[in-house]
Amino acid sequence: MSETIIRPQRAVLLWLSGARLADIRALPIVSTLIDGGATVELDPSPITGRQSQRYQLFSGKAPASFGFFDSFAVRSYTVAEEANGRGPAPKLLPDLLRTVGWTVAYEETQLPDLPVQLRKSAQSVAADPACLIIKCLVNGELNDADKAVISGTLAAAQAWVGEHGLLAVCSDTQPVVIQRFVNINDFLADMGVIEREEQSGQISWENSLAYFAGNGQLLINLLGRDARGAVHPQDEAEEVSDTLVKALPNKLRDPDSGEAVIERVYRKSELYGGDYLFCAPDLVVVFQPGYAPSPHSRSIGFDGAAFVAPEQGQQVTEGVHPSQATGFLIAKAPTLAERVTEYEHQPLTSLVPTILHALGIEYADMDSAAIGTLFSYDYLETHPIRGRSHNQELSEEDEELIISHLRDLGYV
């Protein structure tokens, strides 16, 4: 390392989940932080949602890598909200730091309590290298009191890390004002893809080809996999999939503007890979900005119409277009460049490798690399950024887990 670059031995990461970059950067202390450091906006992968984006930001891995595609899991035509995927949850940033000898204080708190929590966390740390990570939810626009709390916390954090430490502010998502909720199940029923019993209105599964669930999952009702499947695998399933991929973006349009409300329907193989591809949703719906799945549609329900008007100014974070649910990272450290803004959005999974690289810590098994443009030239000369690194070998336990899941779903 260059003699002029000192690797940080103290770090503070202030995680303001739900904060908007425009609101945060308007604070004078954040503006100063930006002038002396590096800034980047971070895009999540489909399917968007707080739990999914939390994993992306805090582990450096896409949720699909451990079988977490949507927080809403479909089991035999019922939907349950889950916190983890099919496999073991990945190690998060505090675990990764502790593994290499860092002392980490991680806490979640309310916005008004940020200064007190920072002081308590700092007092709990006995030795360096040490990192304080504090997370809180930010809902809606910041009022004057909120701004004062954040500014005071950042000032105290800057004093604690000192001239040679790392100070970072980040967010994993932000709320979005929507024009309309969309119920794809109502639309599929109108198309004849879903059959409903005349008396009860319940779905006649033996006569239904596909259905929507969660924040973007479109599932084919497959024979041999689903309890009351109707679609033969392979050729017939491919035909249904192809029809939905082409028809939904073209046919499902806002009744007022006539604009398409779905940007694209992806086949799962276009978005995902790896050991848990078998349990991914067959198709993934990405809504246009301004639209989101209706609450009823998430549980395979109906609203009586394909479009539902939200309450005035209603904001959501689930199922929205990835470009609207962006997070961000603002960081300052001796290893980072000054006055650098990366204008091209980067993956949300790049935050952890970027923080680790800024602290001089090697990382592996990440779905993204550290963001090279955020680092000083001198630091990169002696610490070049490594590409994505994955361990392709499965343990016996992992192999047994995957085979068990395949067996449960009727594939083995």
Secondary structure per residue as TSV (DSSP state, phi and psi in degrees):
chain	resnum	aa	ss	phi	psi
A	1	M	-	360.0	145.7
A	2	S	-	-58.9	146.2
A	3	E	T	-63.0	-24.4
A	4	T	T	-85.0	-7.7
A	5	I	-	-107.9	121.5
A	6	I	-	-105.9	124.9
A	7	R	-	-69.3	129.5
A	8	P	-	-59.7	139.6
A	9	Q	S	-112.3	-6.2
A	10	R	E	-134.3	145.2
A	11	A	E	-148.7	145.9
A	12	V	E	-129.5	127.5
A	13	L	E	-117.7	112.4
A	14	L	E	-97.1	110.7
A	15	W	E	-102.2	103.0
A	16	L	E	-101.9	82.0
A	17	S	E	-66.7	124.0
A	18	G	T	98.3	-4.2
A	19	A	-	-76.1	146.4
A	20	R	-	-95.8	138.0
A	21	L	H	-58.1	-40.7
A	22	A	H	-61.1	-36.6
A	23	D	H	-72.3	-41.9
A	24	I	H	-70.9	-42.1
A	25	R	H	-71.3	-13.0
A	26	A	T	-75.3	-14.8
A	27	L	S	-73.5	132.6
A	28	P	H	-54.6	-41.0
A	29	I	H	-68.3	-33.1
A	30	V	H	-72.8	-37.7
A	31	S	H	-58.8	-40.4
A	32	T	H	-66.1	-39.9
A	33	L	H	-62.2	-41.1
A	34	I	H	-64.8	-42.1
A	35	D	H	-61.4	-32.7
A	36	G	H	-99.1	3.3
A	37	G	S	-141.5	-146.4
A	38	A	E	-130.4	146.6
A	39	T	E	-135.8	141.0
A	40	V	E	-154.2	145.2
A	41	E	E	-94.9	147.4
A	42	L	E	-124.8	126.6
A	43	D	E	-100.1	134.3
A	44	P	-	-78.8	167.1
A	45	S	-	-93.5	157.4
A	46	P	S	-62.8	142.4
A	47	I	S	-98.2	136.2
A	48	T	-	-80.6	148.4
A	49	G	-	171.9	151.3
A	50	R	H	-57.1	-46.1
A	51	Q	H	-67.2	-43.6
A	52	S	H	-60.8	-44.7
A	53	Q	H	-72.8	-28.1
A	54	R	H	-60.1	-46.4
A	55	Y	H	-63.0	-43.3
A	56	Q	H	-60.7	-46.2
A	57	L	H	-69.9	-36.9
A	58	F	H	-99.3	-8.5
A	59	S	H	-118.8	-19.6
A	60	G	S	77.7	9.3
A	61	K	S	-126.8	142.2
A	62	A	-	-70.8	141.2
A	63	P	G	-56.6	-27.3
A	64	A	G	-61.6	-21.3
A	65	S	G	-70.3	-15.4
A	66	F	G	-127.8	24.1
A	67	G	T	78.3	28.5
A	68	F	-	-113.4	92.7
A	69	F	S	-95.5	-31.9
A	70	D	-	-155.0	142.9
A	71	S	S	-66.6	-15.8
A	72	F	E	-96.3	113.3
A	73	A	E	-101.6	136.0
A	74	V	E	-100.7	123.7
A	75	R	E	-132.2	108.8
A	76	S	T	50.9	53.0
A	77	Y	T	69.1	12.4
A	78	T	E	-118.0	154.3
A	79	V	E	-120.8	130.4
A	80	A	E	-127.6	145.5
A	81	E	E	-90.1	126.9
A	82	E	-	-121.8	156.1
A	83	A	S	-99.8	-17.0
A	84	N	S	-131.6	171.0
A	85	G	-	-95.6	-158.0
A	86	R	S	-76.9	-30.9
A	87	G	S	-107.4	-176.5
A	88	P	-	-61.6	136.5
A	89	A	-	-63.7	144.6
A	90	P	-	-72.7	161.4
A	91	K	-	-68.8	140.3
A	92	L	-	-99.6	171.3
A	93	L	H	-51.8	-45.1
A	94	P	H	-58.2	-40.4
A	95	D	H	-64.3	-42.7
A	96	L	H	-64.1	-38.2
A	97	L	H	-69.7	-43.5
A	98	R	H	-62.9	-32.7
A	99	T	H	-60.1	-32.0
A	100	V	T	-102.7	19.8
A	101	G	T	96.1	6.1
A	102	W	-	-82.7	144.4
A	103	T	E	-86.8	128.9
A	104	V	E	-126.8	129.8
A	105	A	E	-111.9	111.2
A	106	Y	E	-114.4	127.6
A	107	E	E	-141.0	151.4
A	108	E	E	-116.1	136.6
A	109	T	-	-149.7	178.0
A	110	Q	-	-90.2	153.1
A	111	L	G	-54.5	-44.8
A	112	P	G	-63.6	-21.2
A	113	D	G	-94.2	5.5
A	114	L	H	-55.2	-50.7
A	115	P	H	-60.4	-41.3
A	116	V	H	-64.8	-42.4
A	117	Q	H	-66.6	-37.7
A	118	L	H	-61.7	-43.8
A	119	R	H	-63.1	-43.1
A	120	K	H	-63.9	-42.8
A	121	S	H	-63.6	-42.8
A	122	A	H	-63.0	-39.2
A	123	Q	H	-69.9	-24.2
A	124	S	H	-80.1	-11.7
A	125	V	-	-93.7	122.9
A	126	A	-	-95.6	-25.9
A	127	A	S	-150.4	157.5
A	128	D	S	-93.7	157.2
A	129	P	S	-73.8	143.4
A	130	A	E	-143.8	147.5
A	131	C	E	-135.2	131.2
A	132	L	E	-106.3	125.0
A	133	I	E	-123.4	121.0
A	134	I	E	-126.4	127.2
A	135	K	E	-114.5	139.8
A	136	C	E	-148.4	157.7
A	137	L	E	-88.9	137.6
A	138	V	-	-117.5	114.5
A	139	N	-	-112.5	116.6
A	140	G	S	80.2	-169.1
A	141	E	S	-71.2	149.7
A	142	L	-	-79.9	129.8
A	143	N	-	-90.0	179.7
A	144	D	H	-61.9	-38.2
A	145	A	H	-65.6	-41.9
A	146	D	H	-60.4	-44.9
A	147	K	H	-62.3	-40.2
A	148	A	H	-65.2	-39.5
A	149	V	H	-64.0	-47.8
A	150	I	H	-64.5	-43.2
A	151	S	H	-63.3	-43.9
A	152	G	H	-64.9	-38.8
A	153	T	H	-65.3	-42.5
A	154	L	H	-66.4	-36.8
A	155	A	H	-64.1	-42.7
A	156	A	H	-66.6	-38.6
A	157	A	H	-65.1	-40.4
A	158	Q	H	-62.5	-40.0
A	159	A	H	-65.6	-35.9
A	160	W	H	-71.8	-42.6
A	161	V	H	-75.8	-26.6
A	162	G	-	75.3	-174.0
A	163	E	T	-64.7	-30.6
A	164	H	T	-105.8	12.2
A	165	G	S	-94.6	-178.7
A	166	L	E	-112.4	128.3
A	167	L	E	-123.3	126.1
A	168	A	E	-137.5	145.4
A	169	V	E	-122.3	134.6
A	170	C	E	-145.8	166.8
A	171	S	E	-145.9	152.7
A	172	D	S	-101.1	-19.8
A	173	T	-	-161.8	176.4
A	174	Q	-	-151.4	148.4
A	175	P	-	-72.2	151.4
A	176	V	E	-127.0	132.6
A	177	V	E	-78.2	129.5
A	178	I	-	-112.5	155.7
A	179	Q	S	-83.8	-44.5
A	180	R	E	-151.1	147.9
A	181	F	E	-83.5	148.7
A	182	V	E	-122.3	132.1
A	183	N	-	-111.7	100.0
A	184	I	H	-68.1	-29.1
A	185	N	H	-63.9	-38.9
A	186	D	H	-62.2	-40.4
A	187	F	H	-66.7	-41.6
A	188	L	H	-64.0	-34.8
A	189	A	H	-66.3	-41.0
A	190	D	H	-62.9	-33.9
A	191	M	H	-77.5	-15.2
A	192	G	T	89.8	5.7
A	193	V	S	-73.9	-35.4
A	194	I	S	-107.9	130.3
A	195	E	-	-102.1	133.5
A	196	R	B	-117.1	142.3
A	197	E	-	-68.0	136.1
A	198	E	T	-63.7	-41.3
A	199	Q	T	-76.4	-51.8
A	200	S	T	-90.7	-22.3
A	201	G	-	78.4	0.3
A	202	Q	-	-71.3	157.4
A	203	I	B	-74.0	131.1
A	204	S	-	-88.7	93.5
A	205	W	G	-63.8	-35.7
A	206	E	G	-63.2	-16.5
A	207	N	G	-116.8	13.0
A	208	S	-	-113.2	137.8
A	209	L	-	-95.4	-31.4
A	210	A	E	-160.9	163.9
A	211	Y	E	-157.0	160.7
A	212	F	E	-106.8	145.1
A	213	A	E	-152.3	155.3
A	214	G	T	70.2	-145.7
A	215	N	T	-99.1	7.3
A	216	G	T	165.4	16.5
A	217	Q	E	-93.3	128.7
A	218	L	E	-120.6	117.6
A	219	L	E	-115.9	136.5
A	220	I	E	-82.1	136.8
A	221	N	-	-84.6	83.7
A	222	L	B	-85.9	135.4
A	223	L	T	-64.3	139.3
A	224	G	T	86.6	-18.1
A	225	R	T	-114.3	-47.6
A	226	D	S	-93.4	147.7
A	227	A	T	-55.1	-39.4
A	228	R	T	-128.6	51.5
A	229	G	-	-63.1	152.3
A	230	A	-	-126.7	-13.4
A	231	V	B	-109.3	126.0
A	232	H	-	-68.6	137.3
A	233	P	T	-60.8	168.1
A	234	Q	T	68.6	-111.8
A	235	D	H	-59.9	-47.8
A	236	E	H	-68.6	-41.2
A	237	A	H	-63.0	-39.0
A	238	E	H	-65.0	-38.0
A	239	E	H	-65.5	-43.7
A	240	V	H	-63.9	-44.8
A	241	S	H	-59.9	-46.6
A	242	D	H	-61.4	-39.5
A	243	T	H	-63.3	-44.9
A	244	L	H	-68.4	-39.4
A	245	V	H	-60.1	-39.3
A	246	K	H	-84.4	-39.2
A	247	A	H	-78.7	-42.5
A	248	L	H	-60.2	-47.9
A	249	P	H	-64.3	-26.0
A	250	N	H	-90.2	-36.4
A	251	K	H	-94.3	-29.4
A	252	L	-	-88.6	101.6
A	253	R	B	-128.3	147.8
A	254	D	-	-59.6	125.4
A	255	P	T	-65.5	-21.5
A	256	D	T	-88.0	-49.5
A	257	S	T	-93.2	-21.0
A	258	G	-	78.1	4.2
A	259	E	-	-80.4	148.9
A	260	A	B	-65.9	140.1
A	261	V	S	-105.0	-6.7
A	262	I	E	-116.2	123.9
A	263	E	E	-71.6	-45.5
A	264	R	E	-165.2	150.0
A	265	V	E	-111.9	119.0
A	266	Y	E	-97.4	143.5
A	267	R	E	-76.3	148.8
A	268	K	H	-61.1	-31.5
A	269	S	H	-70.1	-16.7
A	270	E	H	-78.0	-22.6
A	271	L	H	-109.6	-32.5
A	272	Y	-	-124.5	161.3
A	273	G	-	-152.9	-170.5
A	274	G	S	91.5	-170.1
A	275	D	T	-72.0	-18.3
A	276	Y	T	-108.8	17.9
A	277	L	G	-60.3	-31.4
A	278	F	G	-62.8	-24.8
A	279	C	G	-106.0	11.1
A	280	A	S	-74.4	154.7
A	281	P	-	-61.4	145.8
A	282	D	S	-60.3	-41.6
A	283	L	E	-133.4	151.5
A	284	V	E	-123.5	126.1
A	285	V	E	-95.6	126.3
A	286	V	E	-110.6	114.8
A	287	F	E	-77.9	151.8
A	288	Q	-	-65.9	154.7
A	289	P	T	-53.7	135.1
A	290	G	T	99.6	-4.1
A	291	Y	E	-128.8	152.9
A	292	A	E	-154.5	156.1
A	293	P	E	-65.8	141.7
A	294	S	-	-70.3	152.3
A	295	P	H	-55.5	-39.9
A	296	H	H	-65.6	-38.3
A	297	S	H	-65.4	-27.1
A	298	R	H	-61.7	-29.3
A	299	S	T	-106.1	30.0
A	300	I	T	59.8	38.0
A	301	G	-	-108.0	-177.1
A	302	F	-	-128.6	152.2
A	303	D	-	-111.6	-6.4
A	304	G	S	90.6	-7.8
A	305	A	S	-158.9	155.9
A	306	A	S	-73.4	-19.3
A	307	F	E	-125.4	136.7
A	308	V	E	-128.8	129.9
A	309	A	-	-76.9	131.1
A	310	P	-	-77.6	169.4
A	311	E	-	-67.5	155.1
A	312	Q	T	-55.6	122.1
A	313	G	T	73.2	12.8
A	314	Q	-	-62.3	137.1
A	315	Q	E	-117.4	143.1
A	316	V	E	-135.6	162.1
A	317	T	-	-123.0	-9.2
A	318	E	S	-101.5	131.6
A	319	G	S	77.0	8.3
A	320	V	-	-84.9	170.5
A	321	H	-	-62.8	136.6
A	322	P	T	-55.2	-32.4
A	323	S	T	-69.1	-17.3
A	324	Q	T	-95.2	-20.2
A	325	A	S	-98.6	33.1
A	326	T	-	-71.2	148.6
A	327	G	E	-104.7	-169.5
A	328	F	E	-158.6	165.1
A	329	L	E	-137.6	126.6
A	330	I	E	-120.9	122.9
A	331	A	E	-144.9	147.1
A	332	K	E	-133.1	131.6
A	333	A	-	-164.1	159.5
A	334	P	T	-59.4	-26.1
A	335	T	T	-84.5	-11.8
A	336	L	B	-98.3	155.5
A	337	A	-	-71.7	160.4
A	338	E	S	-103.2	144.6
A	339	R	S	52.3	45.6
A	340	V	E	-116.1	125.1
A	341	T	E	-118.9	121.1
A	342	E	E	-84.3	109.5
A	343	Y	E	-80.2	-20.0
A	344	E	E	-85.5	123.8
A	345	H	E	-61.1	144.3
A	346	Q	E	-114.8	162.7
A	347	P	E	-65.3	147.3
A	348	L	G	-59.8	-29.4
A	349	T	G	-70.6	-5.6
A	350	S	G	-85.5	-7.8
A	351	L	H	-65.0	-50.4
A	352	V	H	-59.9	-50.9
A	353	P	H	-61.6	-31.8
A	354	T	H	-67.0	-45.3
A	355	I	H	-62.3	-45.1
A	356	L	H	-62.8	-43.1
A	357	H	H	-66.2	-36.8
A	358	A	H	-64.9	-27.4
A	359	L	T	-90.4	0.9
A	360	G	T	77.1	26.5
A	361	I	-	-107.6	130.1
A	362	E	-	-68.7	146.2
A	363	Y	-	-133.6	156.8
A	364	A	-	-148.9	165.4
A	365	D	S	57.9	45.1
A	366	M	-	-110.9	155.0
A	367	D	S	-89.9	-5.4
A	368	S	S	-141.7	160.2
A	369	A	-	-96.4	165.3
A	370	A	-	-60.1	151.3
A	371	I	-	-84.3	105.1
A	372	G	G	-61.7	-34.6
A	373	T	G	-67.9	-13.0
A	374	L	G	-86.9	-8.2
A	375	F	B	-101.1	154.5
A	376	S	-	-70.2	150.5
A	377	Y	H	-61.6	-42.7
A	378	D	H	-61.9	-39.7
A	379	Y	H	-68.1	-40.4
A	380	L	H	-68.1	-26.6
A	381	E	H	-59.8	-40.2
A	382	T	H	-101.3	-13.8
A	383	H	S	-131.9	69.5
A	384	P	-	-62.7	150.3
A	385	I	-	-81.1	128.5
A	386	R	-	-82.8	154.3
A	387	G	-	-75.1	-176.1
A	388	R	-	-61.7	139.8
A	389	S	-	-128.2	123.6
A	390	H	-	-129.1	141.9
A	391	N	-	-90.1	112.3
A	392	Q	-	-82.4	-11.5
A	393	E	-	-83.8	137.1
A	394	L	-	-99.4	141.3
A	395	S	-	-73.5	164.1
A	396	E	H	-60.2	-38.1
A	397	E	H	-62.4	-43.1
A	398	D	H	-64.0	-41.8
A	399	E	H	-62.6	-43.0
A	400	E	H	-64.0	-38.6
A	401	L	H	-62.1	-46.4
A	402	I	H	-66.0	-43.0
A	403	I	H	-62.6	-38.8
A	404	S	H	-62.5	-43.0
A	405	H	H	-64.9	-41.0
A	406	L	H	-61.3	-40.7
A	407	R	H	-65.1	-42.5
A	408	D	H	-61.1	-33.3
A	409	L	T	-90.0	0.4
A	410	G	T	88.3	11.5
A	411	Y	-	-86.7	-20.4
A	412	V	-	-122.4	360.0
